Structure formats: C-alpha cells, structure tokens
Amino acid sequence: MLMDGQLREDSRAAAKNRSLLQQALSTGMDDARARLDEELAAADRAGARLVTVLDEDYPTSLSMIGNLPLIRPPSQSAAGPSPS
C-alpha cells in the first residue's frame, strides 16, 4: 500500500506526509534510489551502517514506542559523546 501512495495510519503526521508521498511516487523513484545509493556508499566509506526496525539488532526499547524512529540513531560510547 505504501508504494501506491496509501497510508493506513490516520495520525496527524500521516495526513501531513500523504501528499508528499503521493507526489514523490508520481514523479518516479529513480532520483530517490540514486540518492539512497550515494548515502549508503558514503556511510560505508565512513564505517557506518544502517540499522532499521526490520533488523534484529534494532533496540527493543525503541521498537516499543509509538511513532518509532525507522532508523536507529548513532550509538555513543559508554563514556558519552567524544569532546569536540
């Protein structure tokens, strides 16, 4: 349904983004796919990796919240963020 521009969710966020999704789908996905490939290549060069809600190591605590983030934010070491 998502790739048809249909969102089953009735939240304010879904209503706000429905037209954006439909517009993006109507113009084709080639540019978006090319941009995704570029971003994934850049992440790979930086030693980063993408973790989504579909991955086994996506944090359980994040998957249990409403309107969960689709992509896990970068982890910080136990010592906290590195000094700038």
SVG drawing of the C-alpha trace seen along z (x, -y; Angstrom):
<svg xmlns="http://www.w3.org/2000/svg" viewBox="-7 -21 44 31">
<polyline fill="none" stroke="black" stroke-width="0.4" points="0.0,0.0 2.8,-2.4 4.2,-2.3 0.7,-3.1 0.7,-6.3 -1.8,-5.0 -1.2,-5.3 -3.5,-3.3 -2.5,-5.4 -4.8,-8.3 -2.4,-10.3 -1.6,-14.0 1.9,-13.0 0.4,-10.6 -2.0,-13.2 0.8,-15.8 3.0,-13.4 0.4,-11.6 0.6,-14.3 4.4,-14.3 4.5,-10.6 2.0,-10.7 3.9,-13.5 7.2,-11.6 5.7,-8.4 4.1,-10.3 7.5,-11.7 9.2,-8.3 11.7,-6.9 14.9,-6.9 16.3,-10.1 15.5,-8.9 17.1,-5.5 20.2,-7.2 20.4,-9.4 20.0,-6.4 22.8,-4.6 25.0,-7.6 24.2,-7.9 24.8,-4.2 28.1,-4.4 29.1,-7.4 28.1,-5.6 30.1,-2.6 33.2,-4.7 32.8,-6.2 32.5,-2.8 28.8,-3.4 25.9,-1.1 22.2,-1.5 20.0,0.2 16.3,0.2 13.3,1.5 13.5,4.6 17.0,5.5 17.5,7.9 19.8,5.5 17.3,2.6 16.9,1.7 13.8,3.3 13.2,0.2 12.8,-1.9 10.6,0.5 8.0,0.3 7.4,-3.4 4.6,-5.0 5.7,-6.6 9.1,-4.9 12.2,-6.1 12.7,-4.0 16.4,-4.3 18.4,-3.9 20.4,-7.0 24.2,-6.6 25.4,-5.0 27.6,-6.7 30.3,-5.0 29.7,-4.2 31.9,-7.3 29.5,-9.5 30.0,-11.7 33.5,-12.5 34.7,-16.0 34.6,-18.4"/>
</svg>
